[in-house]
Amino acid sequence: MSYEFFINLRYLRAKRKQVFVSIITFISIAGIFLGVAALIIVLAVMNGFETDLRNKILGINSHIVLMEYQGMMKNYVQVMQEVKEVPGVVATTPFIYSQAMLKSENGMSGVVLRGLSLKDAFGVIDLGRMHAGSVQALAEPVRRDGATEGEPEVLPGIVIGRELAKNLGLILHDSVYIITPMGISTPMGYVPRMKKFVVVGIFDSGFYEYDSTLAYLSLRDCQAFLNLDDVASGLEIKVNDIYRADTIARTIEKKLGYPYWARHWMEMNKNLFAALKLEKRVMFIILSLIVLVAAFNIISTLIMVVMEKNKDIAILKSMGATSGSIMKIFVFQGLTIGTIGTALGCIAGLAVAHNLSGLSVFVENLFGFKILPGDVYYLSELPSRVDYTDVAIIVAGSILISFLSTLYPSRRAARLDPAEALRNE
């Protein structure tokens, strides 16, 4: 251990008449501790939001959507084969998209109707956890006693979101009517098309917007209900690298040519992820101010220590200590304060970030309120994902700020004239 570092440790242990300096030193450590811990926790939450949001969006939705400018895609089977040959494409499936109304005995709600090809859809999308029933039940019609002639009524199946089921008061095997504004011609004019379905599954994606608006039919039932031939609205495509989805989408467009066009997930959710990235940067800047305030406390502490130790500095210089050695003593002191605060903040921040879900549930149960109401926010749980690159940047930045805050007081101590300091002693 160098004598500079040894003296720095002695100065950190305040004597009785230097208690005020010790209090300010403790405040400096506490400030850096809070700043580093807050930065790690908040950035972990922001990363968790972004990751959870992206995973849920890319679970319900595909990485790329391919459609035709002219409307419905008639030769979708042939197009699927061509798309599968594009490098980077993992899987593809046809889909039908439409808007409709869902009517039950307890109410009515607008829904986005999606037709799924049960053979290959789940290689591309993931509806999340099934709260009740099964998606595969869409493949078989459900027999229910209810026909007027006493014969079993055969109904096609439908899978709806958990929130939509709550809003309409539906449970598994309840019947529901789908109404579409695309009418059918009757002697009384055009009337909306309406058909009875039975709920064979209730999914829970954890994403309120999807759980309250999406309803799934099998591709065949959706074509029959909408009075369509063997056509699809387009293709949903899964790729091996989500961050190359834009390049793969352009490759598909170039290969197929007009009238096909492709959109990737980054285009469809650009505003949302851009807002999250901007918010993360702003939060980093705001919370960094806590560390900067603590750095000013380090400067104040060192200036007072230098003023208090004028006599000691003069004696050390008289004994042969160089200006560089004197400067090192106070640089070490500032770095010791910064390192202690950073280390404690890092440990506390990581501990909270890794256990944030459990802590949020504890707080909700303790105070009886919901931190993230599902009907207000995109997510219903507080997510957390620690990015150790962010942690390394926070730790390095905190140590750097602590080092920079030592330069002025340490240079002032190094320039002290021993004769001037000892004149009045």
Contacts in CASP RR format, 6 or more apart in sequence:
PFRMAT RR
TARGET T0000
AUTHOR 0000-0000-0000
METHOD contacts of the structure
MODEL  1
MSYEFFINLRYLRAKRKQVFVSIITFISIAGIFLGVAALIIVLAVMNGFE
TDLRNKILGINSHIVLMEYQGMMKNYVQVMQEVKEVPGVVATTPFIYSQA
MLKSENGMSGVVLRGLSLKDAFGVIDLGRMHAGSVQALAEPVRRDGATEG
EPEVLPGIVIGRELAKNLGLILHDSVYIITPMGISTPMGYVPRMKKFVVV
GIFDSGFYEYDSTLAYLSLRDCQAFLNLDDVASGLEIKVNDIYRADTIAR
TIEKKLGYPYWARHWMEMNKNLFAALKLEKRVMFIILSLIVLVAAFNIIS
TLIMVVMEKNKDIAILKSMGATSGSIMKIFVFQGLTIGTIGTALGCIAGL
AVAHNLSGLSVFVENLFGFKILPGDVYYLSELPSRVDYTDVAIIVAGSIL
ISFLSTLYPSRRAARLDPAEALRNE
2 328 0 8 1.000
3 325 0 8 1.000
4 325 0 8 1.000
4 328 0 8 1.000
4 329 0 8 1.000
4 332 0 8 1.000
5 328 0 8 1.000
5 332 0 8 1.000
7 316 0 8 1.000
7 329 0 8 1.000
8 329 0 8 1.000
8 330 0 8 1.000
8 332 0 8 1.000
8 333 0 8 1.000
8 336 0 8 1.000
9 336 0 8 1.000
11 305 0 8 1.000
11 309 0 8 1.000
11 329 0 8 1.000
11 333 0 8 1.000
12 25 0 8 1.000
12 333 0 8 1.000
12 336 0 8 1.000
12 337 0 8 1.000
14 21 0 8 1.000
14 22 0 8 1.000
14 25 0 8 1.000
18 308 0 8 1.000
20 304 0 8 1.000
21 301 0 8 1.000
21 304 0 8 1.000
21 305 0 8 1.000
21 308 0 8 1.000
24 297 0 8 1.000
24 300 0 8 1.000
24 301 0 8 1.000
24 304 0 8 1.000
25 301 0 8 1.000
25 337 0 8 1.000
27 297 0 8 1.000
28 294 0 8 1.000
28 297 0 8 1.000
28 298 0 8 1.000
28 301 0 8 1.000
28 337 0 8 1.000
28 338 0 8 1.000
29 337 0 8 1.000
29 338 0 8 1.000
29 340 0 8 1.000
29 341 0 8 1.000
29 344 0 8 1.000
30 294 0 8 1.000
30 341 0 8 1.000
31 290 0 8 1.000
31 291 0 8 1.000
31 293 0 8 1.000
31 294 0 8 1.000
31 297 0 8 1.000
31 341 0 8 1.000
32 291 0 8 1.000
32 294 0 8 1.000
32 295 0 8 1.000
32 337 0 8 1.000
32 338 0 8 1.000
32 341 0 8 1.000
32 342 0 8 1.000
32 345 0 8 1.000
32 398 0 8 1.000
32 402 0 8 1.000
33 341 0 8 1.000
33 342 0 8 1.000
33 344 0 8 1.000
33 345 0 8 1.000
33 348 0 8 1.000
34 290 0 8 1.000
34 294 0 8 1.000
34 345 0 8 1.000
35 287 0 8 1.000
35 288 0 8 1.000
35 290 0 8 1.000
35 291 0 8 1.000
35 294 0 8 1.000
35 345 0 8 1.000
35 398 0 8 1.000
36 291 0 8 1.000
36 341 0 8 1.000
36 342 0 8 1.000
36 345 0 8 1.000
36 346 0 8 1.000
36 349 0 8 1.000
36 394 0 8 1.000
36 395 0 8 1.000
36 398 0 8 1.000
37 344 0 8 1.000
37 345 0 8 1.000
37 346 0 8 1.000
37 348 0 8 1.000
37 349 0 8 1.000
37 352 0 8 1.000
38 287 0 8 1.000
38 290 0 8 1.000
39 284 0 8 1.000
39 287 0 8 1.000
39 288 0 8 1.000
39 290 0 8 1.000
39 291 0 8 1.000
39 394 0 8 1.000
40 345 0 8 1.000
40 346 0 8 1.000
40 349 0 8 1.000
40 350 0 8 1.000
40 353 0 8 1.000
40 386 0 8 1.000
40 390 0 8 1.000
40 391 0 8 1.000
40 394 0 8 1.000
41 349 0 8 1.000
41 352 0 8 1.000
41 353 0 8 1.000
41 356 0 8 1.000
41 384 0 8 1.000
42 283 0 8 1.000
42 287 0 8 1.000
43 280 0 8 1.000
43 283 0 8 1.000
43 284 0 8 1.000
43 387 0 8 1.000
43 390 0 8 1.000
43 394 0 8 1.000
44 349 0 8 1.000
44 353 0 8 1.000
44 356 0 8 1.000
44 384 0 8 1.000
44 385 0 8 1.000
44 386 0 8 1.000
44 387 0 8 1.000
44 390 0 8 1.000
45 353 0 8 1.000
45 356 0 8 1.000
45 382 0 8 1.000
45 383 0 8 1.000
45 384 0 8 1.000
46 276 0 8 1.000
46 279 0 8 1.000
46 280 0 8 1.000
46 283 0 8 1.000
47 280 0 8 1.000
47 384 0 8 1.000
47 385 0 8 1.000
47 386 0 8 1.000
47 387 0 8 1.000
47 390 0 8 1.000
48 383 0 8 1.000
48 384 0 8 1.000
48 385 0 8 1.000
49 276 0 8 1.000
49 379 0 8 1.000
49 383 0 8 1.000
50 273 0 8 1.000
50 276 0 8 1.000
50 277 0 8 1.000
50 280 0 8 1.000
51 383 0 8 1.000
51 385 0 8 1.000
52 379 0 8 1.000
52 383 0 8 1.000
52 385 0 8 1.000
53 272 0 8 1.000
53 276 0 8 1.000
53 378 0 8 1.000
53 379 0 8 1.000
54 242 0 8 1.000
54 273 0 8 1.000
56 205 0 8 1.000
56 206 0 8 1.000
56 207 0 8 1.000
56 210 0 8 1.000
56 379 0 8 1.000
57 207 0 8 1.000
57 265 0 8 1.000
57 269 0 8 1.000
58 242 0 8 1.000
58 265 0 8 1.000
59 125 0 8 1.000
59 126 0 8 1.000
59 127 0 8 1.000
59 128 0 8 1.000
59 205 0 8 1.000
60 125 0 8 1.000
60 126 0 8 1.000
60 127 0 8 1.000
60 128 0 8 1.000
60 205 0 8 1.000
60 207 0 8 1.000
60 210 0 8 1.000
60 214 0 8 1.000
61 125 0 8 1.000
61 236 0 8 1.000
61 265 0 8 1.000
61 268 0 8 1.000
62 93 0 8 1.000
62 124 0 8 1.000
62 125 0 8 1.000
62 236 0 8 1.000
62 237 0 8 1.000
62 238 0 8 1.000
62 265 0 8 1.000
63 237 0 8 1.000
63 238 0 8 1.000
63 239 0 8 1.000
63 242 0 8 1.000
63 245 0 8 1.000
63 264 0 8 1.000
63 265 0 8 1.000
64 236 0 8 1.000
64 237 0 8 1.000
64 238 0 8 1.000
64 239 0 8 1.000
64 245 0 8 1.000
64 248 0 8 1.000
64 249 0 8 1.000
64 252 0 8 1.000
64 262 0 8 1.000
64 263 0 8 1.000
64 264 0 8 1.000
64 265 0 8 1.000
65 234 0 8 1.000
65 235 0 8 1.000
65 236 0 8 1.000
65 237 0 8 1.000
65 262 0 8 1.000
65 263 0 8 1.000
65 268 0 8 1.000
66 79 0 8 1.000
66 83 0 8 1.000
66 234 0 8 1.000
66 235 0 8 1.000
66 236 0 8 1.000
66 237 0 8 1.000
66 252 0 8 1.000
66 256 0 8 1.000
66 260 0 8 1.000
66 261 0 8 1.000
66 262 0 8 1.000
67 73 0 8 1.000
67 233 0 8 1.000
67 234 0 8 1.000
67 235 0 8 1.000
67 260 0 8 1.000
67 261 0 8 1.000
67 262 0 8 1.000
67 263 0 8 1.000
68 234 0 8 1.000
68 259 0 8 1.000
68 260 0 8 1.000
68 261 0 8 1.000
69 258 0 8 1.000
69 259 0 8 1.000
69 260 0 8 1.000
69 261 0 8 1.000
70 259 0 8 1.000
71 233 0 8 1.000
72 228 0 8 1.000
72 231 0 8 1.000
72 232 0 8 1.000
72 233 0 8 1.000
72 234 0 8 1.000
73 79 0 8 1.000
73 94 0 8 1.000
73 231 0 8 1.000
73 232 0 8 1.000
73 233 0 8 1.000
73 234 0 8 1.000
73 235 0 8 1.000
74 229 0 8 1.000
74 230 0 8 1.000
74 231 0 8 1.000
76 94 0 8 1.000
76 231 0 8 1.000
76 232 0 8 1.000
76 234 0 8 1.000
76 235 0 8 1.000
77 94 0 8 1.000
79 235 0 8 1.000
79 256 0 8 1.000
79 260 0 8 1.000
80 92 0 8 1.000
80 93 0 8 1.000
80 94 0 8 1.000
80 235 0 8 1.000
82 255 0 8 1.000
82 256 0 8 1.000
83 89 0 8 1.000
83 92 0 8 1.000
83 235 0 8 1.000
83 237 0 8 1.000
83 252 0 8 1.000
83 256 0 8 1.000
84 91 0 8 1.000
84 92 0 8 1.000
86 248 0 8 1.000
86 251 0 8 1.000
86 252 0 8 1.000
86 255 0 8 1.000
87 248 0 8 1.000
87 251 0 8 1.000
88 239 0 8 1.000
88 240 0 8 1.000
88 241 0 8 1.000
88 244 0 8 1.000
88 248 0 8 1.000
89 237 0 8 1.000
89 238 0 8 1.000
89 239 0 8 1.000
89 240 0 8 1.000
89 248 0 8 1.000
89 252 0 8 1.000
90 123 0 8 1.000
90 238 0 8 1.000
90 239 0 8 1.000
90 240 0 8 1.000
91 120 0 8 1.000
91 123 0 8 1.000
91 124 0 8 1.000
91 237 0 8 1.000
91 238 0 8 1.000
92 120 0 8 1.000
92 124 0 8 1.000
92 235 0 8 1.000
92 236 0 8 1.000
92 237 0 8 1.000
92 238 0 8 1.000
93 116 0 8 1.000
93 117 0 8 1.000
93 120 0 8 1.000
93 121 0 8 1.000
93 123 0 8 1.000
93 124 0 8 1.000
93 125 0 8 1.000
93 235 0 8 1.000
93 236 0 8 1.000
94 117 0 8 1.000
94 219 0 8 1.000
94 232 0 8 1.000
94 234 0 8 1.000
94 235 0 8 1.000
94 236 0 8 1.000
95 114 0 8 1.000
95 115 0 8 1.000
95 116 0 8 1.000
95 117 0 8 1.000
95 121 0 8 1.000
95 219 0 8 1.000
95 232 0 8 1.000
95 233 0 8 1.000
95 234 0 8 1.000
95 235 0 8 1.000
95 236 0 8 1.000
96 113 0 8 1.000
96 114 0 8 1.000
96 115 0 8 1.000
96 219 0 8 1.000
96 222 0 8 1.000
96 223 0 8 1.000
96 226 0 8 1.000
96 228 0 8 1.000
96 232 0 8 1.000
96 233 0 8 1.000
97 112 0 8 1.000
97 113 0 8 1.000
97 114 0 8 1.000
97 115 0 8 1.000
97 233 0 8 1.000
97 234 0 8 1.000
98 112 0 8 1.000
98 113 0 8 1.000
98 180 0 8 1.000
98 222 0 8 1.000
98 226 0 8 1.000
98 233 0 8 1.000
99 110 0 8 1.000
99 111 0 8 1.000
99 112 0 8 1.000
99 113 0 8 1.000
99 180 0 8 1.000
99 181 0 8 1.000
100 110 0 8 1.000
100 111 0 8 1.000
100 113 0 8 1.000
100 178 0 8 1.000
100 179 0 8 1.000
100 180 0 8 1.000
100 181 0 8 1.000
100 215 0 8 1.000
101 108 0 8 1.000
101 109 0 8 1.000
101 110 0 8 1.000
101 111 0 8 1.000
101 178 0 8 1.000
101 179 0 8 1.000
101 180 0 8 1.000
102 108 0 8 1.000
102 109 0 8 1.000
102 110 0 8 1.000
102 111 0 8 1.000
102 160 0 8 1.000
102 164 0 8 1.000
102 168 0 8 1.000
102 176 0 8 1.000
102 177 0 8 1.000
102 178 0 8 1.000
102 179 0 8 1.000
102 215 0 8 1.000
103 176 0 8 1.000
103 177 0 8 1.000
103 178 0 8 1.000
103 179 0 8 1.000
103 194 0 8 1.000
104 168 0 8 1.000
104 169 0 8 1.000
104 170 0 8 1.000
104 174 0 8 1.000
104 176 0 8 1.000
104 177 0 8 1.000
106 168 0 8 1.000
106 169 0 8 1.000
106 170 0 8 1.000
107 167 0 8 1.000
107 168 0 8 1.000
107 169 0 8 1.000
108 168 0 8 1.000
109 164 0 8 1.000
109 167 0 8 1.000
109 168 0 8 1.000
109 212 0 8 1.000
110 213 0 8 1.000
111 160 0 8 1.000
111 164 0 8 1.000
111 178 0 8 1.000
111 213 0 8 1.000
111 214 0 8 1.000
111 215 0 8 1.000
112 213 0 8 1.000
112 214 0 8 1.000
112 215 0 8 1.000
113 178 0 8 1.000
113 180 0 8 1.000
113 215 0 8 1.000
113 217 0 8 1.000
113 222 0 8 1.000
114 214 0 8 1.000
114 215 0 8 1.000
114 216 0 8 1.000
114 217 0 8 1.000
114 222 0 8 1.000
115 216 0 8 1.000
115 217 0 8 1.000
115 218 0 8 1.000
115 219 0 8 1.000
115 221 0 8 1.000
115 222 0 8 1.000
116 135 0 8 1.000
116 138 0 8 1.000
116 216 0 8 1.000
116 217 0 8 1.000
116 218 0 8 1.000
116 219 0 8 1.000
117 218 0 8 1.000
117 219 0 8 1.000
118 135 0 8 1.000
118 136 0 8 1.000
118 138 0 8 1.000
118 139 0 8 1.000
118 218 0 8 1.000
118 219 0 8 1.000
121 236 0 8 1.000
122 135 0 8 1.000
123 238 0 8 1.000
124 236 0 8 1.000
124 237 0 8 1.000
124 238 0 8 1.000
125 236 0 8 1.000
125 238 0 8 1.000
127 135 0 8 1.000
127 159 0 8 1.000
127 203 0 8 1.000
127 205 0 8 1.000
127 216 0 8 1.000
128 203 0 8 1.000
128 204 0 8 1.000
128 205 0 8 1.000
128 206 0 8 1.000
129 203 0 8 1.000
129 204 0 8 1.000
129 205 0 8 1.000
129 206 0 8 1.000
130 201 0 8 1.000
130 202 0 8 1.000
130 203 0 8 1.000
130 204 0 8 1.000
131 161 0 8 1.000
131 162 0 8 1.000
131 165 0 8 1.000
131 201 0 8 1.000
131 202 0 8 1.000
131 203 0 8 1.000
131 204 0 8 1.000
132 171 0 8 1.000
132 172 0 8 1.000
132 201 0 8 1.000
132 202 0 8 1.000
133 172 0 8 1.000
133 200 0 8 1.000
133 201 0 8 1.000
133 202 0 8 1.000
134 200 0 8 1.000
134 201 0 8 1.000
135 159 0 8 1.000
135 201 0 8 1.000
135 203 0 8 1.000
135 216 0 8 1.000
137 157 0 8 1.000
137 159 0 8 1.000
137 200 0 8 1.000
137 201 0 8 1.000
138 156 0 8 1.000
138 157 0 8 1.000
138 158 0 8 1.000
138 159 0 8 1.000
138 200 0 8 1.000
138 216 0 8 1.000
138 217 0 8 1.000
138 218 0 8 1.000
138 221 0 8 1.000
139 218 0 8 1.000
141 154 0 8 1.000
141 155 0 8 1.000
141 156 0 8 1.000
141 157 0 8 1.000
142 154 0 8 1.000
142 155 0 8 1.000
142 156 0 8 1.000
142 157 0 8 1.000
142 173 0 8 1.000
142 198 0 8 1.000
142 200 0 8 1.000
143 152 0 8 1.000
143 153 0 8 1.000
143 154 0 8 1.000
143 155 0 8 1.000
144 152 0 8 1.000
144 153 0 8 1.000
144 154 0 8 1.000
144 155 0 8 1.000
144 173 0 8 1.000
144 175 0 8 1.000
144 198 0 8 1.000
145 152 0 8 1.000
145 153 0 8 1.000
146 152 0 8 1.000
146 153 0 8 1.000
147 153 0 8 1.000
155 175 0 8 1.000
155 196 0 8 1.000
155 197 0 8 1.000
155 198 0 8 1.000
156 195 0 8 1.000
156 197 0 8 1.000
156 198 0 8 1.000
156 217 0 8 1.000
156 218 0 8 1.000
156 221 0 8 1.000
156 224 0 8 1.000
156 225 0 8 1.000
157 197 0 8 1.000
157 198 0 8 1.000
157 199 0 8 1.000
157 200 0 8 1.000
157 217 0 8 1.000
157 218 0 8 1.000
157 221 0 8 1.000
158 176 0 8 1.000
158 178 0 8 1.000
158 197 0 8 1.000
158 198 0 8 1.000
158 199 0 8 1.000
158 200 0 8 1.000
158 201 0 8 1.000
158 215 0 8 1.000
158 216 0 8 1.000
158 217 0 8 1.000
159 199 0 8 1.000
159 200 0 8 1.000
159 201 0 8 1.000
159 202 0 8 1.000
159 203 0 8 1.000
159 215 0 8 1.000
159 216 0 8 1.000
159 217 0 8 1.000
160 170 0 8 1.000
160 176 0 8 1.000
160 199 0 8 1.000
160 201 0 8 1.000
160 202 0 8 1.000
160 203 0 8 1.000
160 214 0 8 1.000
160 215 0 8 1.000
160 216 0 8 1.000
161 202 0 8 1.000
161 203 0 8 1.000
161 204 0 8 1.000
161 205 0 8 1.000
161 210 0 8 1.000
161 211 0 8 1.000
161 212 0 8 1.000
161 214 0 8 1.000
161 215 0 8 1.000
162 202 0 8 1.000
162 203 0 8 1.000
162 204 0 8 1.000
162 211 0 8 1.000
163 208 0 8 1.000
163 211 0 8 1.000
163 212 0 8 1.000
163 375 0 8 1.000
164 170 0 8 1.000
164 211 0 8 1.000
164 212 0 8 1.000
164 213 0 8 1.000
164 214 0 8 1.000
164 215 0 8 1.000
165 171 0 8 1.000
165 199 0 8 1.000
165 202 0 8 1.000
167 212 0 8 1.000
168 176 0 8 1.000
170 176 0 8 1.000
170 199 0 8 1.000
170 202 0 8 1.000
171 199 0 8 1.000
171 202 0 8 1.000
172 199 0 8 1.000
172 200 0 8 1.000
172 201 0 8 1.000
172 202 0 8 1.000
173 198 0 8 1.000
173 199 0 8 1.000
173 200 0 8 1.000
174 198 0 8 1.000
174 199 0 8 1.000
175 196 0 8 1.000
175 197 0 8 1.000
175 198 0 8 1.000
175 199 0 8 1.000
176 196 0 8 1.000
176 197 0 8 1.000
176 198 0 8 1.000
176 199 0 8 1.000
177 194 0 8 1.000
177 195 0 8 1.000
177 196 0 8 1.000
177 197 0 8 1.000
178 194 0 8 1.000
178 195 0 8 1.000
178 197 0 8 1.000
178 215 0 8 1.000
178 225 0 8 1.000
179 192 0 8 1.000
179 193 0 8 1.000
179 194 0 8 1.000
180 192 0 8 1.000
180 193 0 8 1.000
180 194 0 8 1.000
180 225 0 8 1.000
180 226 0 8 1.000
181 192 0 8 1.000
182 192 0 8 1.000
182 193 0 8 1.000
182 226 0 8 1.000
182 227 0 8 1.000
183 190 0 8 1.000
183 191 0 8 1.000
183 192 0 8 1.000
183 193 0 8 1.000
184 190 0 8 1.000
184 191 0 8 1.000
184 193 0 8 1.000
184 227 0 8 1.000
193 225 0 8 1.000
193 226 0 8 1.000
193 227 0 8 1.000
195 225 0 8 1.000
197 217 0 8 1.000
197 221 0 8 1.000
203 211 0 8 1.000
204 211 0 8 1.000
205 211 0 8 1.000
206 379 0 8 1.000
206 380 0 8 1.000
206 381 0 8 1.000
207 378 0 8 1.000
207 379 0 8 1.000
208 374 0 8 1.000
208 375 0 8 1.000
208 377 0 8 1.000
208 378 0 8 1.000
208 380 0 8 1.000
209 378 0 8 1.000
212 375 0 8 1.000
217 225 0 8 1.000
219 232 0 8 1.000
222 228 0 8 1.000
223 229 0 8 1.000
223 230 0 8 1.000
223 231 0 8 1.000
237 248 0 8 1.000
237 252 0 8 1.000
237 262 0 8 1.000
239 245 0 8 1.000
239 248 0 8 1.000
242 265 0 8 1.000
245 264 0 8 1.000
245 265 0 8 1.000
245 266 0 8 1.000
246 264 0 8 1.000
246 266 0 8 1.000
246 267 0 8 1.000
248 264 0 8 1.000
249 262 0 8 1.000
249 263 0 8 1.000
249 264 0 8 1.000
250 262 0 8 1.000
252 260 0 8 1.000
252 262 0 8 1.000
253 260 0 8 1.000
253 261 0 8 1.000
253 262 0 8 1.000
266 273 0 8 1.000
291 397 0 8 1.000
291 398 0 8 1.000
291 401 0 8 1.000
292 401 0 8 1.000
295 401 0 8 1.000
295 402 0 8 1.000
295 404 0 8 1.000
295 405 0 8 1.000
296 405 0 8 1.000
298 334 0 8 1.000
298 337 0 8 1.000
298 338 0 8 1.000
298 402 0 8 1.000
298 405 0 8 1.000
298 406 0 8 1.000
299 405 0 8 1.000
299 406 0 8 1.000
299 408 0 8 1.000
299 409 0 8 1.000
301 334 0 8 1.000
301 337 0 8 1.000
302 330 0 8 1.000
302 333 0 8 1.000
302 334 0 8 1.000
302 405 0 8 1.000
302 406 0 8 1.000
302 409 0 8 1.000
302 410 0 8 1.000
303 408 0 8 1.000
303 409 0 8 1.000
303 412 0 8 1.000
305 330 0 8 1.000
305 333 0 8 1.000
305 409 0 8 1.000
306 313 0 8 1.000
306 330 0 8 1.000
306 409 0 8 1.000
306 412 0 8 1.000
306 413 0 8 1.000
306 416 0 8 1.000
309 413 0 8 1.000
310 416 0 8 1.000
310 421 0 8 1.000
311 421 0 8 1.000
311 422 0 8 1.000
311 425 0 8 1.000
313 326 0 8 1.000
313 413 0 8 1.000
313 416 0 8 1.000
313 418 0 8 1.000
313 421 0 8 1.000
314 416 0 8 1.000
314 418 0 8 1.000
314 419 0 8 1.000
314 421 0 8 1.000
314 422 0 8 1.000
315 418 0 8 1.000
315 422 0 8 1.000
316 325 0 8 1.000
316 326 0 8 1.000
317 323 0 8 1.000
317 326 0 8 1.000
317 416 0 8 1.000
317 418 0 8 1.000
318 418 0 8 1.000
318 422 0 8 1.000
323 414 0 8 1.000
323 415 0 8 1.000
324 414 0 8 1.000
326 410 0 8 1.000
326 413 0 8 1.000
326 414 0 8 1.000
326 416 0 8 1.000
327 410 0 8 1.000
327 411 0 8 1.000
327 413 0 8 1.000
327 414 0 8 1.000
328 410 0 8 1.000
329 410 0 8 1.000
329 413 0 8 1.000
330 406 0 8 1.000
330 409 0 8 1.000
330 410 0 8 1.000
330 413 0 8 1.000
331 403 0 8 1.000
331 406 0 8 1.000
331 407 0 8 1.000
331 410 0 8 1.000
333 406 0 8 1.000
334 402 0 8 1.000
334 403 0 8 1.000
334 405 0 8 1.000
334 406 0 8 1.000
335 399 0 8 1.000
335 402 0 8 1.000
335 403 0 8 1.000
335 406 0 8 1.000
337 402 0 8 1.000
338 398 0 8 1.000
338 399 0 8 1.000
338 402 0 8 1.000
339 399 0 8 1.000
339 402 0 8 1.000
341 398 0 8 1.000
342 395 0 8 1.000
342 398 0 8 1.000
342 399 0 8 1.000
342 402 0 8 1.000
346 391 0 8 1.000
346 394 0 8 1.000
346 395 0 8 1.000
350 386 0 8 1.000
350 391 0 8 1.000
352 359 0 8 1.000
353 384 0 8 1.000
353 386 0 8 1.000
354 384 0 8 1.000
354 386 0 8 1.000
356 382 0 8 1.000
356 383 0 8 1.000
356 384 0 8 1.000
357 381 0 8 1.000
357 382 0 8 1.000
357 383 0 8 1.000
357 384 0 8 1.000
360 371 0 8 1.000
360 381 0 8 1.000
360 382 0 8 1.000
363 371 0 8 1.000
364 370 0 8 1.000
364 371 0 8 1.000
371 382 0 8 1.000
372 379 0 8 1.000
372 380 0 8 1.000
372 381 0 8 1.000
372 382 0 8 1.000
373 380 0 8 1.000
374 380 0 8 1.000
END
